[in-house]
Amino acid sequence: MDKKKIIIMAVVLIAILIALVAGTESFRSSTSSETVQNNTGTTSKNGSTESTTISTTTVANAKINASDIFTTRDLKQEADLTGATKYTVSDNTDIEINKEGVYVISGSAKNATINVTAGEEDKVQLVLDHVTIENQDKECIHVETADKVFVTTSAQSSLTYKTTDVENATGAILSRSDLILNGTSTLTINSENNGIVGKDDVKITGGTYNITTSKNAIRANDSIAIAEGTLTLKAGTDGLHAENNDDDTKGYIYVGSGTININAADDAIHAVSVVQIDGGTIDITAAEGVEGTYIQINDGTISMKATDDGINAARKSTAYTPTVEINGGSIKIDMGQGDTDGIDSNGDIIVNGGTIEVTGNSTFDYDGKAEKNGGTIIINGVETDTIPNQMMGGGMRGGRGQMFQQGADGTTMPNDLGGGEFPRDMSGDFGGMRGGRGFRQENMENLNGEFPPEFNGQKPMKGNRQQTTEQTSEENVI
């Protein structure tokens, strides 16, 4: 056999050996670790151990970068119970946790608080495993110090907080450190004050939460960030409320995904700085749907019924120009009667994508500029290529105010009239000056057409309505 044939045979044998080794390694890899993609993230199975991790996606040109918010541990829905400490709650007995670790809490009790006073670098994980706590005038979970605290619900649990204290911002859970809520089961909270109060950041990355409160369902000073989860919130004031009185660059709300249902007496979602929605299904019934300074909607399915404004960009933070920016998603807004706006901005409205459907008398209202660079806008069932600017007439004393619509040429006429005629029942009296938004009826009673004295002759800025003391005073967080 000549030398050339020997070389060819050697090359073929080597190729066969490489293929066999690669096939063996591939088989070994596929049998030792299986990765399954599902709608909540990635589940990795290694033998009998299973861990669930929620995934997040960062949107281009986003105001908030999701990858900066959540750590890998934040997104894990199950705790590593190796070496965990177990507690069973009992009546009139508090549980004191003063060091880093994983703590499994179970049982049923009245007037029992889980107190966390760990070191400033310590990470504490509370695993709620079929725990029921009902307290009078004391929080069910109180975090005084720690680096961060995880509340992981592994089996159905409930916290009930009863109180006569209506002045201070307390709640069933009160944390002065970063708070992460996750898990694979359901946590039910009933509170006669707030549901969850966070002095710093509050993050939700998984689990199911049913929260009914007299005040805010979830309140935080620095931020509320939701990566995933199912939330059903029924609030006496706001559903989600983020506000930092010392730093108005903070106080933001981020929603990446999840299913959120909010029924609120005031705002469903209220942030001082930014509200950013990157996905999820959000259903809102409230006085006002979404309020912040800069509101950016990049994706998601949002439906809301509001008796005040649907989406309101107000001047709450000096760090941002009031703006409603819509880049994607499906948004449906059903407005109540009266001086209400579907989308209201004290600055700009920018629509780059998505589908926006608004039903109501006043659909868009803005003080700055409006841009429609893409997307679909449907007003009262009719698609439009422009963003109208509508406002309530009235102003000083005289006839009743009319709804006005400003066209692209800057002209303004009542939107329910034709031919430029005055309404027949106004006898040519146009009700004084059109300027500004009219007062609500309840504010005009017994004023004889004058501005209320607290405005010093100036028109009120809609969207900057005065909040209660509890809503604005960070010092009341005890």
C-alpha positions as CSV (number, residue, x, y, z in Angstrom):
1,M,0.0,0.0,0.0
2,D,1.5,3.3,-1.0
3,K,2.1,6.2,1.3
4,K,-0.7,8.3,-0.1
5,K,-3.4,5.7,0.6
6,I,-2.1,5.3,4.2
7,I,-2.4,9.0,4.8
8,I,-6.0,9.1,3.5
9,M,-7.0,6.1,5.7
10,A,-5.5,7.7,8.7
11,V,-7.4,11.0,8.1
12,V,-10.7,9.1,7.7
13,L,-10.1,7.1,11.0
14,I,-9.3,10.3,12.9
15,A,-12.5,11.9,11.6
16,I,-14.5,9.0,12.6
17,L,-13.0,9.0,16.1
18,I,-13.7,12.8,16.5
19,A,-17.4,12.3,15.5
20,L,-17.8,9.4,18.0
21,V,-16.3,11.5,20.8
22,A,-18.5,14.5,20.0
23,G,-21.6,12.4,19.8
24,T,-20.9,10.8,23.2
25,E,-20.3,14.2,24.8
26,S,-23.6,15.5,23.3
27,F,-25.5,12.6,24.6
28,R,-23.9,12.9,28.0
29,S,-24.8,16.7,28.1
30,S,-28.4,16.1,27.0
31,T,-29.0,13.5,29.7
32,S,-27.4,15.4,32.6
33,S,-29.1,18.7,32.1
34,E,-32.4,19.6,30.5
35,T,-33.5,23.2,29.8
36,V,-37.2,23.9,29.2
37,Q,-38.4,27.3,28.0
38,N,-41.8,28.3,29.3
39,N,-43.8,31.5,29.6
40,T,-42.4,32.4,33.0
41,G,-38.7,32.0,32.2
42,T,-36.3,29.1,32.2
43,T,-36.6,25.9,34.3
44,S,-33.5,23.8,34.7
45,K,-33.7,20.2,35.9
46,N,-30.7,18.4,37.2
47,G,-31.7,15.0,38.6
48,S,-34.4,15.6,41.3
49,T,-33.6,19.2,41.9
50,E,-35.8,21.9,40.2
51,S,-35.4,25.6,40.3
52,T,-37.5,28.3,38.6
53,T,-36.0,31.5,37.4
54,I,-37.9,34.4,35.8
55,S,-36.3,36.1,32.8
56,T,-36.3,39.8,32.1
57,T,-35.8,41.7,28.8
58,T,-34.4,45.2,28.4
59,V,-36.2,47.3,25.8
60,A,-34.3,49.6,23.5
61,N,-34.5,53.3,24.4
62,A,-36.1,52.5,27.7
63,K,-36.0,55.0,30.6
64,I,-35.4,52.1,33.0
65,N,-33.0,49.2,32.3
66,A,-34.5,46.0,33.6
67,S,-31.2,44.3,33.8
68,D,-30.1,46.9,36.4
69,I,-33.0,46.1,38.7
70,F,-33.1,42.4,39.3
71,T,-30.3,40.1,40.5
72,T,-30.2,36.4,39.7
73,R,-31.3,35.6,43.3
74,D,-34.2,38.1,43.0
75,L,-35.6,36.1,40.1
76,K,-35.3,32.7,41.6
77,Q,-38.7,31.5,42.9
78,E,-37.6,28.8,45.2
79,A,-35.3,29.0,48.2
80,D,-32.3,26.8,48.9
81,L,-33.4,25.2,52.1
82,T,-30.0,23.6,52.9
83,G,-29.3,24.6,56.5
84,A,-32.5,26.6,56.8
85,T,-33.9,27.5,60.2
86,K,-37.6,26.6,60.9
87,Y,-40.0,28.5,63.0
88,T,-43.7,27.9,64.0
89,V,-45.6,31.1,64.9
90,S,-47.6,31.2,68.1
91,D,-50.0,33.7,69.7
92,N,-48.5,36.8,71.3
93,T,-44.9,35.7,70.6
94,D,-42.6,37.5,68.2
95,I,-39.9,35.9,66.1
96,E,-36.6,37.7,66.2
97,I,-34.2,37.3,63.3
98,N,-30.8,39.0,63.6
99,K,-28.5,37.4,61.1
100,E,-28.3,36.3,57.5
101,G,-30.0,33.0,56.5
102,V,-33.0,31.3,55.2
103,Y,-36.0,31.0,57.6
104,V,-39.0,28.8,57.0
105,I,-42.1,30.1,58.8
106,S,-45.3,28.1,59.3
107,G,-48.3,27.9,61.6
108,S,-51.1,30.1,62.6
109,A,-51.1,32.9,65.2
110,K,-52.5,36.2,66.4
111,N,-50.5,39.2,67.5
112,A,-47.2,37.7,66.4
113,T,-44.6,39.7,64.4
114,I,-41.6,38.5,62.4
115,N,-38.9,41.0,63.3
116,V,-35.7,41.3,61.2
117,T,-32.8,43.2,62.7
118,A,-29.9,41.7,60.8
119,G,-26.6,43.3,59.8
120,E,-26.5,45.9,57.0
121,E,-24.8,43.5,54.7
122,D,-27.0,40.5,55.6
123,K,-29.5,38.9,53.2
124,V,-32.4,37.3,54.9
125,Q,-35.0,35.0,53.2
126,L,-38.3,34.4,54.8
127,V,-40.1,31.4,53.4
128,L,-43.8,31.5,54.1
129,D,-45.0,27.9,54.3
130,H,-48.7,27.7,55.2
131,V,-48.4,30.6,57.6
132,T,-51.4,32.7,58.9
133,I,-50.9,35.8,61.0
134,E,-53.6,38.2,62.3
135,N,-52.4,41.2,64.2
136,Q,-53.9,44.2,65.9
137,D,-51.8,47.4,65.7
138,K,-48.5,45.6,64.9
139,E,-47.1,44.6,61.6
140,C,-47.0,40.9,60.6
141,I,-43.5,41.3,59.2
142,H,-41.3,44.2,60.3
143,V,-37.8,44.7,58.7
144,E,-35.7,47.2,60.6
145,T,-32.3,46.4,59.3
146,A,-30.8,44.1,56.6
147,D,-29.2,44.5,53.2
148,K,-32.3,43.0,51.6
149,V,-35.1,40.7,52.7
150,F,-36.8,38.1,50.5
151,V,-40.4,37.1,51.3
152,T,-40.8,33.8,49.4
153,T,-44.3,32.2,49.5
154,S,-43.9,28.5,49.0
155,A,-47.4,27.5,50.2
156,Q,-50.6,29.4,50.6
157,S,-50.3,32.0,53.4
158,S,-52.1,35.1,54.7
159,L,-51.4,38.2,56.7
160,T,-54.1,40.4,58.3
161,Y,-53.3,43.8,59.8
162,K,-56.0,45.6,61.9
163,T,-55.3,49.0,63.2
164,T,-56.9,52.3,64.3
165,D,-53.8,54.2,63.2
166,V,-54.7,56.2,60.1
167,E,-51.9,58.8,60.4
168,N,-48.8,56.7,59.9
169,A,-47.8,54.7,56.8
170,T,-47.8,51.2,58.4
171,G,-48.9,48.0,56.8
172,A,-49.0,44.2,57.1
173,I,-45.4,44.2,55.8
174,L,-43.2,47.1,56.6
175,S,-39.5,47.1,55.5
176,R,-36.8,49.7,55.9
177,S,-34.5,47.7,53.6
178,D,-34.9,46.5,50.1
179,L,-37.8,44.0,49.9
180,I,-38.2,41.2,47.3
181,L,-41.4,39.2,47.0
182,N,-41.3,36.0,45.0
183,G,-42.4,32.4,45.3
184,T,-44.6,29.7,43.7
185,S,-47.8,30.1,45.8
186,T,-50.4,32.7,47.0
187,L,-50.0,35.4,49.6
188,T,-53.2,37.1,50.8
189,I,-53.0,40.4,52.6
190,N,-55.9,42.3,54.3
191,S,-55.0,45.6,55.9
192,E,-56.8,48.5,57.5
193,N,-53.8,50.7,56.5
194,N,-51.4,49.9,53.7
195,G,-50.7,46.4,52.5
196,I,-46.9,46.5,51.8
197,V,-44.7,49.4,52.7
198,G,-41.1,49.7,51.6
199,K,-38.7,52.4,52.8
200,D,-36.4,51.6,49.8
201,D,-37.1,49.3,46.9
202,V,-39.9,46.8,46.5
203,K,-39.5,44.1,43.9
204,I,-42.0,41.4,42.8
205,T,-40.6,38.7,40.6
206,G,-43.1,35.9,41.0
207,G,-46.0,34.5,43.0
208,T,-49.6,35.4,43.4
209,Y,-50.8,38.3,45.6
210,N,-54.3,39.2,46.7
211,I,-54.1,42.5,48.6
212,T,-57.1,44.4,50.0
213,T,-56.4,47.6,51.9
214,S,-57.9,50.8,53.3
215,K,-54.9,52.8,51.9
216,N,-52.2,51.9,49.3
217,A,-51.9,48.2,48.3
218,I,-48.1,48.6,47.8
219,R,-46.2,51.7,48.6
220,A,-42.4,52.3,48.3
221,N,-40.2,55.3,48.7
222,D,-37.6,54.5,46.0
223,S,-39.2,52.1,43.5
224,I,-41.7,49.4,42.8
225,A,-40.5,46.9,40.2
226,I,-42.5,43.9,38.9
227,A,-40.8,41.3,36.8
228,E,-43.5,38.7,36.9
229,G,-46.4,37.6,39.1
230,T,-50.2,37.7,39.5
231,L,-51.4,40.7,41.5
232,T,-55.0,41.4,42.5
233,L,-55.1,44.8,44.3
234,K,-58.1,46.5,45.9
235,A,-57.0,49.7,47.4
236,G,-58.7,52.5,49.4
237,T,-56.2,55.0,47.9
238,D,-53.6,53.9,45.3
239,G,-52.8,50.4,44.0
240,L,-49.1,51.0,43.4
241,H,-47.6,54.1,44.9
242,A,-43.9,55.2,44.7
243,E,-42.7,58.5,46.1
244,N,-39.5,59.8,47.6
245,N,-39.8,63.3,49.1
246,D,-36.0,63.8,49.4
247,D,-35.0,62.7,45.8
248,D,-37.5,63.2,43.0
249,T,-35.3,61.3,40.6
250,K,-36.5,58.2,42.5
251,G,-40.0,57.1,43.1
252,Y,-40.4,55.1,39.9
253,I,-42.6,52.1,38.9
254,Y,-41.5,49.4,36.5
255,V,-43.6,46.6,35.1
256,G,-41.9,44.0,32.9
257,S,-44.5,41.3,32.8
258,G,-47.2,39.6,34.9
259,T,-51.0,39.8,35.3
260,I,-52.1,42.8,37.3
261,N,-55.7,43.7,38.3
262,I,-56.2,47.0,40.2
263,N,-59.3,48.4,41.7
264,A,-58.4,51.7,43.4
265,A,-60.3,54.6,44.9
266,D,-57.6,57.1,43.7
267,D,-54.7,56.2,41.3
268,A,-54.1,52.6,40.1
269,I,-50.5,53.3,39.4
270,H,-48.8,56.4,40.8
271,A,-45.1,57.3,40.6
272,V,-43.4,60.6,41.1
273,S,-40.7,60.1,38.4
274,V,-41.1,57.4,35.8
275,V,-43.7,54.8,35.0
276,Q,-42.4,52.2,32.5
277,I,-44.4,49.3,31.2
278,D,-42.6,46.8,29.1
279,G,-45.2,44.0,29.1
280,G,-47.8,42.1,31.0
281,T,-51.6,42.3,31.2
282,I,-53.0,45.1,33.3
283,D,-56.6,45.7,34.0
284,I,-57.5,48.9,35.9
285,T,-60.7,50.4,37.5
286,A,-59.8,53.6,39.3
287,A,-60.3,57.3,39.6
288,E,-57.1,57.7,37.6
289,G,-55.3,55.0,35.8
290,V,-51.6,55.7,35.5
291,E,-49.9,58.9,36.8
292,G,-46.3,59.9,36.7
293,T,-44.0,62.6,35.3
294,Y,-42.6,60.5,32.4
295,I,-44.8,57.6,31.3
296,Q,-43.3,55.2,28.8
297,I,-45.3,52.2,27.5
298,N,-43.3,49.8,25.4
299,D,-45.5,46.7,25.3
300,G,-48.3,44.9,27.2
301,T,-52.0,44.7,27.1
302,I,-53.6,47.5,29.2
303,S,-57.3,48.2,29.8
304,M,-58.6,50.8,32.1
305,K,-61.9,52.5,33.2
306,A,-61.3,55.8,34.9
307,T,-63.5,58.5,36.3
308,D,-60.6,61.1,36.2
309,D,-57.7,60.8,33.7
310,G,-56.7,57.5,32.1
311,I,-53.0,58.3,31.7
312,N,-51.7,61.5,33.2
313,A,-48.1,62.9,32.9
314,A,-48.0,65.6,35.5
315,R,-45.2,67.8,36.9
316,K,-44.2,65.8,39.9
317,S,-40.4,65.5,39.3
318,T,-38.0,68.2,38.3
319,A,-35.8,65.5,36.7
320,Y,-38.2,64.9,33.7
321,T,-40.4,66.8,31.3
322,P,-43.9,65.6,31.6
323,T,-44.3,63.1,28.7
324,V,-46.5,60.2,27.6
325,E,-44.4,58.1,25.2
326,I,-46.1,55.0,23.7
327,N,-43.9,52.7,21.6
328,G,-46.0,49.5,21.6
329,G,-48.6,47.4,23.2
330,S,-52.4,47.5,23.2
331,I,-54.0,50.3,25.3
332,K,-57.8,50.6,25.8
333,I,-59.1,53.5,27.9
334,D,-62.8,54.0,28.8
335,M,-63.4,57.4,30.4
336,G,-66.1,58.7,32.6
337,Q,-68.2,61.8,32.0
338,G,-67.1,65.3,32.9
339,D,-63.7,66.9,33.0
340,T,-61.7,63.8,32.3
341,D,-59.0,63.0,29.7
342,G,-58.1,59.7,28.2
343,I,-54.4,60.7,27.9
344,D,-53.4,63.9,29.6
345,S,-49.9,65.5,29.6
346,N,-48.7,68.7,31.2
347,G,-46.0,68.4,28.5
348,D,-45.7,66.2,25.5
349,I,-47.4,63.1,23.9
350,I,-45.3,60.9,21.6
351,V,-46.8,57.9,19.8
352,N,-44.3,55.7,18.0
353,G,-46.2,52.5,17.9
354,G,-48.9,50.3,19.5
355,T,-52.7,50.5,19.4
356,I,-54.5,53.1,21.5
357,E,-58.2,53.1,21.8
358,V,-59.9,55.8,23.8
359,T,-63.6,56.2,24.5
360,G,-64.8,59.4,26.1
361,N,-65.6,63.1,25.7
362,S,-62.0,64.4,26.0
363,T,-59.5,61.8,24.6
364,F,-56.2,63.7,24.4
365,D,-55.1,66.8,26.3
366,Y,-51.5,68.2,26.2
367,D,-49.7,71.4,27.0
368,G,-46.6,70.8,24.9
369,K,-46.3,69.0,21.6
370,A,-47.9,65.9,20.1
371,E,-46.1,63.6,17.7
372,K,-47.6,60.6,15.9
373,N,-44.8,58.7,14.3
374,G,-46.5,55.3,14.1
375,G,-49.0,53.1,15.8
376,T,-52.8,53.2,15.6
377,I,-55.1,55.6,17.4
378,I,-58.8,55.0,17.6
379,I,-61.1,57.7,19.1
380,N,-64.6,56.7,19.9
381,G,-64.5,53.9,17.4
382,V,-62.9,56.0,14.6
383,E,-59.3,55.7,13.6
384,T,-57.3,58.9,13.2
385,D,-53.9,59.9,11.9
386,T,-53.6,62.9,14.2
387,I,-53.6,63.5,17.9
388,P,-56.3,66.1,18.8
389,N,-55.9,68.4,21.7
390,Q,-59.1,68.8,23.8
391,M,-59.8,70.8,26.9
392,M,-62.8,71.9,29.0
393,G,-64.1,75.4,28.4
394,G,-65.9,77.5,31.0
395,G,-63.4,79.3,33.1
396,M,-64.9,82.4,34.8
397,R,-68.6,83.1,35.5
398,G,-71.2,82.9,32.8
399,G,-72.8,80.1,30.7
400,R,-71.8,76.5,31.0
401,G,-68.5,75.4,29.6
402,Q,-68.3,73.4,26.4
403,M,-65.8,70.7,25.3
404,F,-63.3,72.1,22.8
405,Q,-61.1,70.4,20.3
406,Q,-58.1,72.0,18.8
407,G,-57.3,71.0,15.2
408,A,-54.0,70.9,13.4
409,D,-54.4,74.5,12.2
410,G,-54.8,75.8,15.8
411,T,-58.5,76.7,15.5
412,T,-60.7,75.8,18.3
413,M,-64.4,75.1,18.3
414,P,-66.8,73.1,20.5
415,N,-66.5,69.6,19.2
416,D,-70.2,68.8,19.3
417,L,-71.3,71.8,17.1
418,G,-71.3,72.5,13.4
419,G,-71.0,75.6,11.3
420,G,-69.4,77.6,14.1
421,E,-72.8,78.3,15.8
422,F,-73.2,78.9,19.5
423,P,-75.4,76.4,21.3
424,R,-79.0,77.5,21.1
425,D,-79.5,77.4,24.9
426,M,-76.5,79.8,25.5
427,S,-78.0,82.9,23.7
428,G,-74.6,83.9,22.4
429,D,-73.1,84.0,25.9
430,F,-70.0,81.9,25.5
431,G,-69.4,81.6,29.2
432,G,-66.5,84.0,29.5
433,M,-62.9,83.1,28.6
434,R,-62.2,79.7,27.3
435,G,-58.7,79.5,28.8
436,G,-57.6,76.6,30.9
437,R,-59.4,73.6,32.2
438,G,-62.7,74.2,34.0
439,F,-63.2,73.4,37.6
440,R,-65.0,70.3,38.6
441,Q,-68.6,71.0,39.7
442,E,-67.9,70.3,43.3
443,N,-65.2,73.0,43.4
444,M,-67.4,75.6,41.9
445,E,-70.4,75.4,44.2
446,N,-71.1,78.7,46.2
447,L,-68.1,80.4,44.6
448,N,-70.2,82.8,42.3
449,G,-67.9,82.0,39.5
450,E,-64.7,83.1,41.3
451,F,-61.6,81.0,41.7
452,P,-61.3,79.3,45.1
453,P,-59.2,81.5,47.4
454,E,-56.4,78.9,47.8
455,F,-55.5,79.4,44.2
456,N,-54.8,83.1,44.6
457,G,-56.6,83.9,41.3
458,Q,-54.6,81.3,39.4
459,K,-56.1,78.3,37.6
460,P,-55.3,74.9,39.1
461,M,-53.0,72.6,37.2
462,K,-54.9,69.5,36.5
463,G,-53.0,66.4,37.4
464,N,-51.2,68.1,40.3
465,R,-54.1,67.6,42.6
466,Q,-53.3,67.8,46.3
467,Q,-52.7,64.5,48.0
468,T,-53.5,63.5,51.5
469,T,-50.9,63.9,54.2
470,E,-50.3,60.2,54.3
471,Q,-49.6,60.2,50.6
472,T,-46.9,62.9,50.7
473,S,-45.2,62.6,54.0
474,E,-42.3,60.1,54.1
475,E,-41.7,61.0,57.7
476,N,-45.0,59.2,58.6
477,V,-43.4,55.9,57.8
478,I,-42.9,54.5,61.3
